[in-house]
Amino acid sequence: MTTVKEDILQVIDKYQSKIGKYDGPFELTYTGLGLAISRDRQVVSAVLSKLMRQGVLIYALRHVPGAARRRRVYLRPDAALMADKKKSDWKQLHSELQQINSRLYTLQGTVERLGNIRVDSTHTH
């Protein structure tokens, strides 16, 4: 048996790839999550609030099919960044970075050419 938190995160992980820059799936709305995991409104609300306070989830306003106005769509923070960029934009950026002939000056004063450039989202300063 899974917890409400686990159920909510499973639904979000399943549908968050369908979030666009301006639209989102019904399943990631407050009502949609409640229906997807078959739980009461108060329980879903309490768990969503806790997950947002912990920084596990955020919300974005998106157009949802069948809704007259934009609705809150709940998602993980990293998914929000990806939703704002088209896949082709990321590919183009990666291609441009690979073509840059950059030099890195080390503390010893030597010059080294940067090799494979990659983005590490887990890196913290």
Number of C-alpha atoms within 10 A of each C-alpha: 5 6 8 17 15 12 17 21 19 12 17 20 14 12 15 20 15 13 23 18 17 13 18 26 18 20 20 27 22 17 15 15 24 20 14 13 15 12 13 11 13 10 12 21 15 11 14 23 13 14 17 15 11 10 11 14 20 20 17 19 16 21 21 21 12 7 9 8 10 15 19 18 25 26 24 18 14 12 17 20 10 15 18 13 12 11 10 9 11 12 11 11 10 14 11 10 14 15 10 12 9 13 12 11 11 9 7 6 8 9 12 11 11 12 11 8 11 9 7 7 7 5 6 5 2
